[in-house]
Amino acid sequence: MEEDLKYLVLGYRKHTGITQGGLARKLEVPSDIVVALEMGSYKYPTERLMNKIGKLTSEFDKNDLIYIGRGYRIRDEMGPYFKYFIRGLEKMKGMDPTELEELPSEECYRAIGSVNLDEFEVLQAGRVVES
């Protein structure tokens, strides 16, 4: 769960449309704690903070939130190379890029985040030029 905490927090925030500051107020922590949680650099959250996160996310499917968060993180990490990642998904998983683009953004990020492949391998597969 600790590895997925960053995706859970980011996915919750994106799903609910809340800002980092707004989430910090709900969790009763400074904003930099929320940033660190989303980046995965906050390594030892207190039991109290984990309970608050659990309570906030309890009404949602946690796996969906994790997938949404992971999808957003992949897009951010890939930056301008995200288009190659999408091509790689087509090659490696048969995911149609046009269908992904037509999905509402949250559904698109959920689909991307649910793929259990190394994102850099997917990126590399998308960069290979077919002759």
C-alpha positions in Angstrom: 0.0 0.0 0.0 2.9 2.4 0.7 4.0 2.3 -2.9 0.4 3.1 -4.1 -0.1 5.8 -1.5 1.2 8.5 -3.9 -1.2 7.3 -6.6 -4.1 7.0 -4.1 -3.7 10.6 -2.9 -3.2 12.1 -6.4 -6.1 10.0 -7.7 -8.4 11.1 -4.9 -7.4 14.8 -5.5 -7.9 14.6 -9.3 -11.2 12.6 -9.0 -12.7 15.0 -6.5 -11.3 18.1 -8.2 -9.8 19.4 -5.0 -6.6 21.5 -4.9 -3.5 20.4 -2.9 -4.3 23.2 -0.5 -7.9 22.0 -0.1 -6.7 18.5 0.5 -4.2 19.7 3.0 -7.0 21.5 5.0 -9.1 18.3 4.9 -6.1 16.2 6.2 -5.1 19.0 8.6 -1.5 19.0 7.4 0.6 21.6 5.6 0.4 21.8 1.8 4.0 20.5 1.5 2.9 17.3 3.1 0.3 16.7 0.4 2.9 17.5 -2.3 5.3 15.1 -0.7 2.6 12.4 -0.4 1.8 12.8 -4.1 5.5 12.7 -5.1 6.1 9.6 -3.0 8.8 11.3 -0.9 6.8 11.4 2.3 8.0 8.0 3.6 6.6 7.7 7.1 3.1 9.0 7.3 1.7 8.9 10.8 -1.1 6.5 11.7 -3.3 9.5 12.3 -2.6 10.8 8.7 -3.2 7.3 7.2 -6.5 7.0 9.1 -7.6 10.4 7.7 -6.6 9.4 4.1 -8.4 6.1 4.6 -11.5 7.9 5.8 -11.5 10.4 2.9 -11.1 7.7 0.3 -13.4 5.1 1.9 -16.4 6.0 -0.2 -14.5 5.4 -3.4 -13.0 2.3 -5.1 -9.4 2.6 -4.0 -8.1 0.7 -7.0 -9.8 3.2 -9.3 -8.2 6.1 -7.4 -4.8 4.4 -7.6 -5.2 3.8 -11.4 -6.3 7.4 -12.0 -3.4 8.8 -9.9 -0.9 6.5 -11.7 -2.3 7.5 -15.1 -1.8 11.2 -14.3 1.7 10.5 -12.9 2.7 8.6 -16.1 1.4 11.5 -18.2 3.4 14.0 -16.1 6.6 11.9 -16.2 6.4 11.3 -19.9 5.8 15.0 -20.8 6.2 15.5 -24.5 7.0 11.8 -25.0 3.5 10.8 -23.8 2.4 10.4 -27.4 5.0 7.6 -27.7 3.7 6.0 -24.6 0.2 5.9 -26.1 1.7 4.3 -29.3 3.5 1.8 -27.1 0.2 0.9 -25.4 -1.3 0.2 -28.8 1.6 -2.1 -29.7 2.0 -3.9 -26.4 -1.7 -4.1 -25.2 -3.7 -3.4 -28.3 -5.2 -0.3 -26.8 -6.6 2.0 -29.6 -5.2 5.5 -29.2 -8.3 7.0 -30.8 -10.6 5.2 -28.3 -8.4 6.5 -25.4 -8.6 10.1 -26.7 -12.4 9.8 -26.9 -12.8 8.7 -23.3 -13.4 11.4 -20.6 -10.0 12.3 -19.2 -10.6 10.6 -15.9 -11.5 7.3 -17.7 -8.5 7.7 -20.0 -6.1 8.1 -17.0 -7.8 5.1 -15.2 -7.3 2.9 -18.3 -3.6 4.1 -18.7 -2.9 3.6 -15.0 -4.4 0.1 -14.9 -1.9 -1.2 -17.4 0.5 -3.4 -15.5 3.6 -2.8 -17.6 6.8 -0.8 -17.1 6.0 2.6 -18.5 9.5 3.1 -19.9 9.3 -0.2 -21.8 5.9 1.0 -23.2 7.5 4.3 -24.1 10.4 2.5 -25.9 7.9 0.3 -27.8 6.1 3.4 -29.0 9.3 5.1 -30.2 10.2 2.2 -32.5 9.6 3.2 -36.1 8.0 0.5 -38.2 9.4 0.3 -41.7 
